[in-house]
């Protein structure tokens, strides 16, 4: 899915980029590392707001929603209510036909990935998506697990596998590309 556009493969560009938020759910999220929950929600909101403002496609998944609940209510505004989440039982978003169809439909080449848990659904999704030819940028500060040990090991494994492990702020500025205009003025406020 990656094409020769002249840009470095680690460089994000708006055309062909889709945001994928994995499993930020009501009954699952409270079990995540308490020291990082607030930061992760803030950064997922920034990613979602950025994607919505810049017109990037966004996919949201929910792991076994009948047991784990639905997407956190505090994310709905940033995602653009109503949230139309893709229910799944596979841990990997990349193994879900509705996700694959959404990526194909939007001519995606690069996936920006956030959500939970880093060492399960995020890791497996990134590995499967890369195997399918997508470039994957994981927002490390928009991803968490129940323990920091699991998060750290997942980030190391993702780097080793070839994912770009980065930050929400880096993603935002790469997608903006310029420090001028209405988009910049609106979105730069999100990180102040």
Helices and strands as residue ranges (DSSP letters): E 17-22, H 26-29, H 37-54, E 57-63, H 65-68, G 73-75, H 76-79, E 86-88, G 93-95, H 97-105, E 110-116, I 118-122, H 123-131, E 135-144, H 148-161, E 164-166, H 168-176, H 181-188, G 189-191
